[in-house]
Amino acid sequence: MIDPVTDDGGPARCDADALVLGLDIGATSTRAVLVTAAGERVGAGRAGGGNPNAHGAERASAALLSALRAALAGRDPALVRAGVLGLAGVHRLVTDPHARSAFAAAWHDAGLRCPYNAVSDVLVAYAAGTAAPCGTVLVAGTGAVAAAVRDHRLDHVADGHGWLLGDLGSGYWLGREAVRTALSDLDAHRAPGTLSTLVLTEALGSPGVAANPRDTAADLVQAVNAKPPIALAGYAPLVMRAYESGDPAAVDVVRRAADHLMSTLRTVRPVGADTPVVLAGGLLTGGTALASELRARLAELWPEAPTATAGDGAAAAAWLAARPLPGVDAAALHARLVRGADAGG
């Protein structure tokens, strides 16, 4: 968490009219929600990608300002007492004065004079699943990361190192393994299995294999290399489809992904812990085969721990903003405001 940004340096305060802002800032979209201290949603805004790591400070801050203005439409910004911005790579707002200044300017231009905190999207994901002050979150989407949370702060983080060096068990990892499965079938001159057939159809438009399978392998490699590496994550849904049909190769890929994610989780979570585990990211919140594999393993390793599914990130950010304010019942506010949690603290 970085230090609050404020114009007047005064402490955040709370009263009957108090409002707070929560923002879930991603590479593809920026979502803002304006809520009362009692948990009533009174405004919302959406804009394009607002992560400065993906888009640069100027474009990111412009998206932030657009989402803020939409959320604040018809409301007095002076009533907003606090805000939390959740984003990946939050460290940049600490180390890059230009990005920090651009975000502070957007906040000011929206008419806001209260403090805000910028926090990791991993912490927001945790808060989107539970109000418990201590626990663990496992995120698997395009990337993958796990973190222990202590007193609503990240305490120990593992992986999240990006597609080239880490993100084991992520959507990128699954997609890469799917393509590798197809290449393995082609190299061995085996008839493509279900997963390989899906990969070939997606990449080449047809599941057909040339008389010399090496030619098809070369076409597949060329098709994959023609796109940015991270685009491999687009093949992850094919793994889930093939898994549901019982394809042995897909079952193997999903189970190995679960192995990786559990290994990452064990890095930050001690044996015998009974605090909540929050599952977050598209691969773990949508009822996927990978989520089912992980839930079974969690039940075996931490049978006493509640498992939650992360819900609305923007609402969770708003809850983090409101939680420290005087007079706020944090548990009751979480139960009302944050959707999608199936277990709490």
KOLZA-139445 format. One line per 5 residues: for each residue x, z, y of C-alpha. Coordinates in pm, 1 decimal, padded with zeros to 6 digits, m for minus. Layout:
X/Z/Y; ... $
This chain:
00000.0/00000.0/00000.0; 00132.8/m00088.5/00341.6; 00083.7/00126.8/00648.2; m00251.8/00088.4/00826.1; m00263.1/m00157.3/01112.6 $
m00450.5/m00021.1/01412.3; m00466.8/m00087.5/01782.7; m00538.7/00261.6/01910.2; m00355.6/00468.3/01648.6; m00659.3/00694.1/01613.6 $
m00773.3/00833.6/01279.5; m01050.1/00666.0/01083.9; m01379.8/00846.1/01138.3; m01717.7/00843.6/00967.3; m02072.9/00887.5/01095.6 $
m02422.6/00771.3/01010.5; m02358.0/00424.0/01151.0; m02012.3/00379.8/01000.0; m01926.2/00048.9/00835.7; m01630.1/m00054.4/00620.3 $
m01491.6/m00391.4/00519.9; m01356.2/m00497.1/00182.2; m01178.7/m00825.8/00119.0; m01076.2/m00994.4/m00203.5; m00814.7/m01248.2/m00093.8 $
m00708.7/m01507.8/m00347.1; m00528.8/m01837.9/m00354.3; m00854.1/m02034.5/m00382.7; m01103.7/m01820.4/m00192.0; m01136.1/m01524.9/00045.5 $
m01439.7/m01299.3/00006.7; m01541.2/m01028.1/00251.2; m01815.7/m00768.1/00222.8; m01939.4/m00534.6/00496.8; m02102.5/m00213.1/00374.6 $
m02228.5/00114.9/00510.2; m02064.1/00440.4/00412.5; m02368.5/00498.0/00189.6; m02305.5/00175.5/m00002.0; m02557.4/m00065.1/00150.8 $
m02429.1/m00421.3/00178.2; m02502.7/m00549.1/00526.6; m02278.4/m00854.1/00553.7; m02074.4/m01099.8/00351.1; m01838.9/m01384.8/00419.9 $
m01647.3/m01643.1/00222.7; m01366.4/m01876.3/00321.0; m01088.6/m02078.9/00161.8; m00772.0/m01941.8/00007.5; m00621.8/m01665.5/00217.2 $
m00310.3/m01566.4/00030.1; m00005.3/m01626.1/00253.4; 00214.6/m01672.4/m00052.6; 00009.9/m01977.6/m00149.1; m00084.9/m02120.2/00190.1 $
00149.3/m01981.2/00453.9; 00069.5/m01727.7/00722.5; m00124.9/m01952.7/00962.2; m00364.6/m02106.2/00710.6; m00411.9/m01775.2/00529.5 $
m00489.2/m01583.1/00847.8; m00735.6/m01853.2/00954.2; m00923.0/m01805.7/00626.1; m00917.9/m01430.3/00680.3; m01065.0/m01466.7/01027.7 $
m01337.3/m01704.1/00903.5; m01445.3/m01464.3/00626.7; m01439.3/m01167.7/00865.4; m01653.3/m01340.4/01127.2; m01909.6/m01440.6/00865.3 $
m01928.8/m01087.2/00727.7; m01960.5/m00937.6/01076.2; m02226.6/m01181.5/01200.3; m02484.8/m00988.1/01399.0; m02293.8/m00659.4/01369.6 $
m02089.7/m00465.8/01620.4; m01723.1/m00469.4/01505.2; m01675.4/m00137.5/01684.0; m01882.7/00029.0/01409.5; m01629.3/m00069.2/01143.0 $
m01414.4/00234.2/01067.6; m01176.7/00101.6/00800.7; m01093.6/m00195.5/00584.4; m00901.1/m00281.4/00271.1; m00753.2/m00622.8/00197.0 $
m00673.4/m00684.3/m00168.7; m00434.9/m00967.9/m00249.1; m00164.5/m01073.4/m00489.4; 00188.6/m01056.1/m00355.7; 00094.6/m00794.4/m00096.2 $
00464.2/m00716.2/m00060.8; 00491.2/m01016.6/00170.4; 00285.2/m00838.4/00435.4; 00546.7/m00564.0/00429.6; 00856.7/m00780.8/00434.5 $
00746.4/m01083.2/00638.5; 00682.8/m00994.2/01004.4; 00526.6/m01335.1/01069.4; 00264.1/m01293.6/00796.6; 00195.7/m00936.1/00900.2 $
00153.2/m01037.5/01262.7; m00076.4/m01328.0/01173.1; m00305.1/m01103.5/00968.3; m00310.4/m00836.5/01240.7; m00402.7/m01103.8/01495.4 $
m00689.7/m01229.9/01277.8; m00818.3/m00876.0/01241.0; m00801.2/m00827.6/01619.0; m00959.9/m01166.2/01692.5; m01257.4/m01069.3/01477.0 $
m01317.1/m00784.5/01720.9; m01191.1/m00510.4/01491.7; m00996.4/m00216.3/01627.4; m00996.0/00011.7/01322.1; m00716.7/00050.2/01066.9 $
m00687.3/m00165.7/00759.5; m00475.4/m00132.4/00449.2; m00343.4/m00423.5/00245.3; m00319.0/m00335.9/m00122.7; m00239.0/m00515.9/m00446.4 $
m00519.7/m00710.5/m00610.5; m00425.4/m00519.4/m00925.7; m00532.6/m00192.9/m00763.4; m00855.9/m00356.9/m00647.2; m00919.0/m00478.0/m01003.8 $
m00880.9/m00119.8/m01125.7; m01121.7/00010.7/m00863.4; m01366.3/m00264.8/m00960.3; m01396.4/m00099.7/m01300.2; m01386.1/00274.6/m01242.9 $
m01389.3/00545.9/m00977.6; m01145.8/00759.0/m01178.9; m00833.4/00844.6/m00978.3; m00603.1/00789.4/m01276.6; m00608.8/00529.4/m01550.7 $
m00480.3/00186.9/m01648.5; m00572.8/m00171.3/m01568.1; m00493.3/m00484.0/m01770.2; m00542.0/m00817.7/m01595.1; m00539.9/m01150.4/m01777.8 $
m00639.1/m01462.5/m01590.0; m00405.7/m01744.4/m01498.1; m00136.2/m01473.6/m01499.9; m00113.8/m01135.3/m01670.2; m00015.1/m00787.7/m01554.7 $
m00077.5/m00424.7/m01645.1; m00053.0/m00116.9/m01426.1; m00093.4/00257.1/m01443.1; m00288.1/00405.8/m01152.6; m00233.3/00759.5/m01026.2 $
m00443.0/00905.0/m00745.4; m00576.3/00559.3/m00658.9; m00225.7/00414.1/m00618.1; m00025.6/00185.5/m00843.3; 00223.8/00401.6/m01027.1 $
00386.1/00178.2/m01292.4; 00346.3/m00199.6/m01316.0; 00453.7/m00429.2/m01600.4; 00475.1/m00809.6/m01618.8; 00302.9/m01021.5/m01356.3 $
00632.8/m01206.7/m01328.6; 00482.5/m01554.7/m01307.1; 00448.3/m01840.6/m01551.4; 00818.1/m01918.2/m01575.9; 00945.8/m01570.2/m01656.0 $
00646.6/m01369.5/m01774.5; 00265.7/m01353.3/m01769.7; 00265.2/m01318.6/m02147.7; m00080.5/m01359.0/m02297.7; m00216.7/m01516.1/m01977.3 $
m00420.8/m01831.5/m01931.3; m00101.3/m02022.2/m01864.9; 00054.2/m01883.4/m02184.4; m00255.4/m01973.0/m02388.3; m00264.0/m02326.0/m02248.8 $
00103.2/m02382.7/m02320.6; 00058.8/m02259.9/m02678.1; m00239.0/m02491.4/m02721.2; m00029.5/m02793.4/m02624.9; 00254.3/m02672.1/m02846.1 $
00009.4/m02653.8/m03136.1; m00082.3/m03018.8/m03086.2; 00282.9/m03119.8/m03062.0; 00359.6/m02928.2/m03380.9; 00085.3/m03113.8/m03568.2 $
00215.8/m03445.5/m03439.3; 00576.5/m03362.0/m03527.1; 00474.7/m03268.0/m03880.3; 00256.0/m03580.8/m03916.9; m00040.1/m03351.2/m03989.2 $
m00395.6/m03446.6/m03912.2; m00479.7/m03265.8/m03585.8; m00676.7/m02945.4/m03632.4; m00963.9/m02842.8/m03408.9; m00744.2/m02703.8/m03132.6 $
m00505.7/m03000.1/m03139.8; m00800.4/m03241.2/m03128.7; m00941.0/m03067.2/m02822.7; m00601.0/m03077.1/m02650.7; m00548.5/m03447.0/m02720.5 $
m00897.4/m03530.7/m02597.0; m00848.6/m03328.5/m02279.3; m00502.1/m03465.5/m02201.8; m00529.8/m03824.5/m02323.8; m00902.2/m03892.4/m02327.3 $
m00909.1/m03948.8/m02702.6; m00821.8/m03750.9/m03016.6; m00672.3/m04060.3/m03177.0; m00313.9/m04056.9/m03305.6; m00090.8/m04363.9/m03292.6 $
00054.8/m04516.9/m03607.1; 00374.6/m04341.1/m03506.4; 00267.2/m03985.1/m03410.7; 00580.7/m03958.1/m03202.1; 00426.5/m04202.0/m02954.5 $
00122.5/m03979.7/m02913.7; 00348.4/m03676.4/m02869.4; 00537.3/m03858.2/m02594.4; 00209.2/m03947.3/m02423.1; 00096.0/m03584.8/m02440.6 $
00421.2/m03455.2/m02295.8; 00403.4/m03713.1/m02016.5; 00042.8/m03618.3/m01934.6; 00126.6/m03248.7/m01915.7; 00442.5/m03301.5/m01712.3 $
00253.3/m03516.3/m01459.7; 00073.9/m03203.9/m01334.0; 00205.8/m02875.9/m01191.7; 00312.0/m02636.8/m01468.8; 00041.5/m02385.8/m01381.8 $
m00218.9/m02650.3/m01467.9; m00152.0/m02564.1/m01832.2; m00388.8/m02271.7/m01778.4; m00666.9/m02528.7/m01783.5; m00621.5/m02563.2/m02159.0 $
m00692.8/m02193.6/m02222.3; m01071.1/m02244.9/m02262.6; m00996.7/m02491.9/m02541.9; m00827.5/m02213.3/m02735.7; m01141.5/m02001.1/m02707.8 $
m01362.3/m02289.2/m02823.0; m01143.3/m02358.3/m03122.3; m01127.4/m01986.3/m03204.5; m01506.5/m01967.2/m03218.3; m01508.7/m02252.1/m03469.9 $
m01265.1/m02061.7/m03691.6; m00965.5/m02288.7/m03635.6; m00666.1/m02103.0/m03786.1; m00424.2/m02225.7/m03518.4; m00648.8/m02101.4/m03238.7 $
m00701.7/m01767.2/m03411.2; m00323.8/m01731.0/m03434.0; m00276.4/m01812.0/m03064.9; m00543.1/m01562.9/m02954.5; m00403.0/m01287.9/m03173.3 $
m00051.0/m01346.7/m03042.8; m00184.1/m01337.3/m02687.3; m00349.6/m01004.2/m02767.3; m00018.4/m00880.6/m02910.6; 00159.2/m00966.7/m02585.4 $
m00106.1/m00806.4/m02366.1; m00110.7/m00490.3/m02574.8; 00267.3/m00471.2/m02554.5; 00247.4/m00499.0/m02175.6; m00023.4/m00233.2/m02166.1 $
00176.7/00006.7/m02383.5; 00464.3/m00027.0/m02137.6; 00258.7/00153.3/m01872.4; 00015.3/00360.3/m02081.8; 00129.0/00651.2/m02300.7 $
00005.4/00708.1/m02653.1; m00277.7/00959.5/m02656.4; m00395.3/00890.0/m02300.3; m00768.6/00942.3/m02251.1; m00803.3/00802.9/m01899.2 $
m01004.1/00481.0/m01846.8; m00873.7/00134.9/m01927.4; m01007.5/m00139.4/m01700.9; m01004.7/m00498.1/m01825.8; m00987.2/m00755.8/m01547.1 $
m00929.5/m01127.0/m01498.7; m01130.2/m01418.8/m01628.2; m00996.7/m01397.2/m01981.9; m01104.9/m01034.5/m02023.4; m01432.1/m01011.7/m01828.1 $
m01625.2/m01306.0/m01967.3; m01688.3/m01203.8/m02326.4; m01405.4/m01418.3/m02458.9; m01247.6/m01400.3/m02802.5; m00936.6/m01254.1/m02641.6 $
m01140.9/m00975.3/m02481.9; m01295.4/m00894.8/m02820.1; m00954.3/m00882.4/m02985.8; m00825.6/m00647.9/m02716.4; m01124.4/m00415.3/m02723.6 $
m01082.7/m00366.8/m03097.2; m00717.0/m00279.6/m03052.9; m00787.4/m00047.1/m02761.9; m01039.2/00140.8/m02974.8; m00778.5/00188.5/m03245.3 $
m00495.7/00300.5/m03018.8; m00690.5/00499.5/m02757.8; m01017.5/00596.0/m02928.7; m01102.8/00864.2/m02671.8; m01051.2/00644.7/m02366.8 $
m01345.7/00473.7/m02195.1; m01308.1/00099.6/m02145.8; m01448.5/m00067.4/m01834.5; m01483.4/m00426.1/m01719.4; m01388.2/m00506.6/m01361.0 $
m01669.3/m00620.6/m01136.7; m01684.3/m00732.4/m00773.2; m01337.2/m00718.7/m00616.9; m01455.6/m00734.4/m00256.6; m01695.8/m00445.5/m00316.6 $
m01417.0/m00249.9/m00483.1; m01196.3/m00308.5/m00179.4; m01476.8/m00181.0/00043.0; m01504.1/00128.3/m00176.9; m01130.7/00190.1/m00142.5 $
m01173.7/00166.4/00233.9; m01467.2/00409.4/00241.9; m01343.5/00660.2/m00017.0; m01109.2/00858.6/00214.6; m01356.8/00880.5/00503.1 $
m01504.8/01222.4/00584.2; m01836.4/01298.1/00417.7; m01820.4/01016.1/00162.0; m01928.1/01095.3/m00196.3; m01678.8/00863.9/m00366.2 $
m01834.2/00877.0/m00713.6; m02188.3/00812.6/m00590.3; m02068.7/00535.6/m00360.6; m01884.2/00365.1/m00645.6; m02188.6/00381.5/m00872.0 $
m02401.6/00214.6/m00606.3; m02157.9/m00034.1/m00461.1; m01933.0/m00166.2/m00735.2; m02107.0/m00383.0/m00988.6; m01989.7/m00469.6/m01338.1 $
m01826.0/m00140.8/m01444.6; m01942.1/m00036.4/m01790.6; m01755.9/00291.6/m01785.6; m01627.1/00514.3/m01513.0; m01454.7/00834.1/m01433.7 $
